[in-house]
Amino acid sequence: MTLDTDFLIVGGGVAGVSAAARLAPLGSVLLLEAEPALAYHASGRSAAMFLESYGNATVRALNEASAAHHATADGGVLSPRPMMLIGRPCESQTFAAEVASFGMDEITLDQARAMVPIVNPATVSHAALRGDTSDLDTDLLIQNFARAARAAGALFHLDARVSGIRRSGGGWEVTAGDRSFRAETLVNAAGAWADRIAAMAGVRPLGITPFRRSMARVPAPGGHDTRGWPFIDAVGERWYAKPDAGKLIVSPSEEDAQDPHDAWADDMVLAEGLARYEEMVTEPVTRVEHTWAGLRSFAPDRALVIGRDPEVQDFAWLAGQGGYGFQTAPAASRLLADLLTGHPPELTGPVVAALSPARFT
């Protein structure tokens, strides 16, 4: 069976689904996702926060441009949760640099322990807080974009792993299973598989590399009510912790380069990360209830890649989200739609250039 469409999107994570929502009012859209559900890989395994000052300057511009959408669209997807940074005596200089970078205010150790009673005064000497950060409801954001895309006529095909891409009649023919699809423009939103999709299409890969990030859910430390606790980040990203359904998610914050695959947590990496966490708190981890991992895919300069390929103009990139995919999704997908339809982007020229795949040529 062959179906013609204006835009064929490969990838059903937050990048692909948000792109479908933006492009569907502008032309026919077909989205192919290899797995049986949307947001199956990295997008379904994120402990997302919204912090405008997270990432490099280019990423922060996307964060800022996404803020209003996150706060208001479809009722909003944000709920307030402060962010706390804690550091050891040997980390004074790094602590000061991160406080400045994140726009935080230093607080006393007593103030930190009043918010998070398990902060260990024997090992933690520095603390800072930013109060305007938020939890980001990743599932709701995906649902909102998917609903908007379908309402505008987009078609989603799940369990549709791409096995072939070739030129056909001035456009593309994409094979997935026993079906083939023709499209005028191919949008690569394949996350960890972005470079593989490019190579399959005969487009030069950009060096997008997946990195594993492991997570563990542990019981509420010491029986404390964690619901009002802030997101806790250790200096140097040695670990972070976030309240989750009355419990706590702890991550070792590792970045281990991987080939694209259905990721799982590395037990040794988790054990090492939990040991770093235990060093800075007063309550030991008595058991781990659940573990998982996702692949965060970065371009070489750690900014997203958005726009038409400079050598193959009907092949477009929406990739390299790294750890910023949900934060940046509203503005990133809007920029892609603007670039593909000739609409003047809302972002400034330098930001658009810093996101363009042409920067790698």
Buried (B, 14 or more C-beta within 10 A) or exposed (E): EEBEBBBBBBBBBBBBBBBBBBBBBBBBBBBBBBBEEBBBBBBBBBBBBBBBBBBEEBBBBBBBBBBEBBEEBEEBBBEEBBBBBBBBEEBEEBBBEBBEEBEBEEBEBEEBBEBBBBBBEEBBBBBBBBEEBBBBBBEBBBBBBBEBBBEBEBBBBBEBEBEEBEEBEEBBBBBBEEEBBBBBBBBBBBBBBBBBBBEBBEBBEBEBBBBBBBBBBBBBBEEBEBEEBBBBBBBBEBBBBBBBEEBBBBBBBBBBEBEBEEBEBBEEBBEBBBEBBBBBBBBEBEEBEEBBBBBBBBBEBBBBBBBBBEEBEBBBBBBBBBBBBBBBBBBBBBBBBBBBBEEEBEBEEEBBEBBBBEBBE
